[in-house]
Amino acid sequence: MVSVGLMVNPSASHDVRRLISLARTMSVHERANAVARIIGGLAASGIDTLFYMAEPAGLVERAGRGAQAVDAGEPTGRGGRR
């Protein structure tokens, strides 16, 4: 049995280093998409269980809902299907 733990920091895209260096920040939607790609890669590698730490923005939950919509063949926004 392969288990993976995932901790997502919702504030990471707004940290001081990004703000003072004029680096771009990421929206919640972009961060959820990044988490979805990570989860997809983990799923493709055959993990059995994904543990995650809940956080206020709900990034992992959003990513999971998006992945379920893709698996069900539902539209995924921005005018397309995946």
N, C-alpha and C positions, 0 to 999 in steps of 0.2 A: 504494500500500500504506500503510495507516494502522496505526501501532504505538503502544501506550500502555504506560507503565511504572507500576507500582503498588507503593508501599512502605507497608506496614501496621506500625504500632508497637503491639505487643501490650501494652505497659506504659502506654499513654496513658490508660487508664481508671483507673489507680491512681496518677496523678501527685500531687505534693504539693499543688498548688492544689485538686484535687478533695477530697483527704483533709481539709485544714484548713477548707475552706468547707462541709463537710458535704454536698457534691454527691454524688449517687448514683454508684456504680461500675457497670460493665457486666460481665456474665459473658462467658466465652469464647463461649458459644452466641449471645448477643446481638451480639457483635462480628462473629462469622462471618456472621450474618444481614445485618448492615450491609454487609459486604464483598460478599456475594452480590447485594445490591441494586445496588451500584456496578457489579459485573461485568455484571449483567443490563442496566443502562442502557448500558454501553459496547457490549455485544453488539448491542443494539437500534440503536445509532448506526452499526453496520457496521464496527467495527474488524477488522483482519486478524490482529493478533498482540498478545497481552498478555504483557508481561514483568513478573515480580514478584520481590521479594527474599524468600528463605526466612527464616522467623523461628521461634523455638522453639515457639510455640503452634500453628503450622500453620493460621492463620486463612484464608489464601487457598485452601489445599488443602481445608479443611472446607467453605468456601463453594462450591468447585467440585464437590465430591461432592454437596452439597445440590442444586445446579443440575442435575447429571446425573440425580438421582433425580426431580426435577420433570419434566424432559424425557422421562423414561422412564415417567412416570405412576405412580411408586411412592408409597406413603404417605410423608408428610413429617413425621410426629410430631404430637403434640397432637390426635390423633383426626380428621385430615382429609386431603383430597387437594387439590392445587392445580391 
